[in-house]
């Protein structure tokens, strides 16, 4: 079978199949949308990739992730193909959009800064999201109970009732506003440790200073003693307070990257071995039959490569 119509244009059937797979996030789910067998869909995608001389999907253990070329192609052909399908009496986009919302959960900061911006383009393709923020342990319990479809977790889940895979590593950095940093002897800090920080106020996510304590133990080999001057259970608010000069804190680099670039925050140390924390993408077994869940899962995996 030729990969072109007789007039030299791209094969519309291949484009329809490509768009279905792009929307569904997996070859199996895409095949159901277009009513073809999985081998036929695979053959059509291979023929289209050969014609375009571009790879369109990265094969994942569960589903596929679109390449940049696939995202661009989908944006170009979605509207005209949907219009053509509607005239022909079959609206694949409407069938696809009839699915329930994907119930996504995770820490508020990761959702706001990383996950939701990555998923925004899917909304235009008919994906609906119901998003819940909270602590990872609570959200994992909700996942096991069936309240969520996908959880972005900052802790590795235990047991076999969920399927987890590493998503990305977050690096923790010790930060302050420039005016606060000027009052700290950074040379002494690098040479002798945190003794010179005892008079500097601490800004923390929680009263037990979990992130700060971990940084002190990992970088300085010491147990942090003391209390926070400011406690606020949102790391974005911690970053804002520190940038305004309230004190020092330890934050994930992704969360304060823009402030570090602009100079409203500065790092006090750049250790060779900074503390890292691995985030996980977690779902319940059996949700692979829902194309939108597969699509959100695949997009988060693809986006995390740049986090």
N, C-alpha and C positions, 0 to 999 in steps of 0.2 A: 504493500500500500504506500502510495506516495505521501510525503509530508506536506505537499502543496496541493491546492486545488488546481484545476487545469489552467486557470488564468494566472498562476504564479503566486496567488495570495496564500496566506497561512490557512491551514485547515480549521474551519470553525468548530468542528467536533473536538479537535485537540484543545482549542482555546476554551470551550465549555468545560471540558474535563479538567484542564488546568485550573480554571477558576473555582470549580467545585472542590478540588483538593486544597487549594489555597485557603478557601473559606472553612473547610472542615478540619484542616490541620492533620489529616492522615489520608493515606491512599484508600484504606478500607472504607472510611466514612465518606470520602469523596465518591467512591464507586457506587455506594448506596444512593447518593444524591442524583447521579446521572443514570442509574439503572444499568451499569456495566459490570462485568467481572473485574476482579482486582488485576489479573494479568493483562486484560485489555487496557485498563487505565494506566498501568505501568508502561506498557508498550507505547501508548499515545504520548505520555510525558517524555519518554526517551526520544521519541521522534521529534517532539517539539524542541527539546533541548538541543538535539542535533541540528535542527533547522536554524535555531537562533544562535547556535554556538555559544551557549551560556548555560551554566548550571542553574536550575530553578529551585531545587529543594535539597536540603541536607537531611539525609536519612537519620532518624533518631531511634533509640530503642522502642519508644512509643510515639508513632506518628512521624511527621516531617516538619522541618522548620524552613520557611521561605528565605531565599537569598535576597539580596538587594535588587537583583534583576527581576525576581519574581514579584516583589512588592511593587516595583515600577510598572511591570506588565499588567498586574491586576488592577492598578489604579487607572490604566489606560482603557482596559477592555470591559471593566465591570458594568458601567452604565449602558453602553451600547448593547452588550450581550443580554443584560437583564431586560432591556426594552424589546429586543428581538424575541426573547423567550416569552415575554408577556403577550406579544402579538401572536406567537405560535400557540398560545394557550397553556404554557407551562412556565410558571415563574419560580425558578429554582431559588432565587433570593428569598422569596416569601416563605417557601418551604423551610429554608435554612433558618430564617429569622423566627420561626414559630417555636423555637426551643425555649425552655425556661431560662431565667438568668443564671449565670455562673456565680456561685457563692464563693467569693474569694475572701480570705482572711489573712492577717499578718500584723506585725508591729506597725503602728501608725506612721512612724517615720519612714520605714522601708516602702510602705504602700505609697506614701505621698511623693517621695523623692525618686523612687526607682520603678516600682511596679506599675502604678497607674499611668504615668507618662508613656511607658512602653506599650500599654494596652489601649491607649486612646484611639489609635487608628482602627482597631477592631470594631469600635462602636459604629463607625460609618458602614461597616459590613454587616450590621445587624446583631452583633453580639451585645447582650445585656449583662450587666454586672451588679451584684449586690455585695457590697464590701463591708467587712467587719474588722475593726481594729481591736487589739488587745494583747495580753501577754501570751507568749508562745505556748506555755503549758496548758493554759485554759483553752486556747484555740485548738490545740491538738486533741484535747478531750472532746471538744465540740465536733471535730472532724470524725473521730471514732463513733460519736453518737449520731452522725449523719446530718449535722447542722451546716457543714461547709463541704464544698467540693474540692477546693485546693487551699492549702495553707502555706504561706511563706514563714518559715520558722527559724528562729535564731538558736534553737537547741536541736540536737539530733533526737528524733523520736525513738522510743523504746517499743519493743514488741513487734509482732508480725501482722498486726491488724491494719497497718498503713504501709504505703510504699514511699520511700524517701530517697532523694538523690541530692548530692551537693550542688548548690546553685552558684554561690560566689563567696569569696572571702572578704570580710571587712577589716580594715586596718584601723587601729585606735591610735590617736595622736593627742599629746598633751598641748593644750592651746591656751592663749590669753589674748586680750586686746593689746595692741602695740604699746599703749601708755602703761599698762600693767607690766608688760614684759620688760620695759625700760627700768623698772624698779627691782628687777630680779638679776642677780649676778649669774648670768648664763654660763660663764666659764666655770664658776664654782659648782654649778648644778651638774655640768658635764663631768667634772673631775671628782667631786666629792659626794654626789648624790643629792637627795631632796632636803637636806637639813635647812637650806636657805629658804624653803617654801613654807616653813611652819607658820609664818605670820601672814601668809597670803590666804585670803578667803577661798573656800572651795565651793563650787557650784555642782550639785549632784542630781542625778535622776531619781535617787531614792535615799532614804535616811541611812541605810547601811553601806552607802558608797560603793556599790558593786563594781562599777566600771573603773572607778578610781583605784579601789583596792587591788583589782586585778592588774592594772598598769603598774602600781607600786611593786607588787610581788614579782611580776615578770621582768620589769626593766631594772628596778633597784634592788631586788631581792630582799625587800623589807615589807613588814606589815604596816599598813597605813593606820595611824591612830588620829582621832580627832573627829570633829563634827562639821557638817556642811553649813555654810552661812546661808545658802539658798538651796531649797529642795523643790524641784518641779518635775512632774512625771511626764515630761515630753522633751525629748532630746533637742527638738528644734527650739524650744523655749530656753533650754540650757545654753545652746549656742548663742541665742539672742542676748541672754543675760551676760554671758562672758564677753561678747563683742561690745556690750555697753559699759564694760569695766567692772562688773560685779565681782570678778575673781578669776580663778583658773578652773579648768575641767579637762576631762578626757572624753573625746568624741570619736565616732566613726568618721574616717576621712571623707567618705562619700557625702556625708551629711553636711560637712562644713567646707567642702571643696570650693564652692563659689566665694565664700568669705575669705578663705586662704588666698585665692587668686586675686581678690580685690584688695587684700591687705587689711581688712577689718579684723581679721584674726591672724595670729602668727603661731607657729609651732615653737615650743620651748626646747624640744629635743628632737633629734632624728636618729634614734637608735638603729643599729644594724639589724637587730632582731626585734621588730615591733610586735606587740601583741596582735594576734589575728583571731577572728571568730568566723566560723563557717556558717553560712545560711543554707537552709535546706528547702527544697520544693517537695511538698508532701501531699499525697492524695490517697483516697481509699481505693482498693482493688475493685474493678468492675465499673468504674466511671468512664472507661474508654469507649463505651457505646454512645456517648453523647459528644457529637462533633464539636460543640462550642467549648466544652471542658478541655477537649484535646487541643483545640486551637489556642486557648488561653495558656495552657501548659506549655505548648511548643513556643509561643511567643516570649514567654518569660524566660525559658531556657536560652533562646537565641539572644534576647536582650542582655542577659546576664554575662555574656561573653565580653561586654564592654564596660561592665560595672567595676 
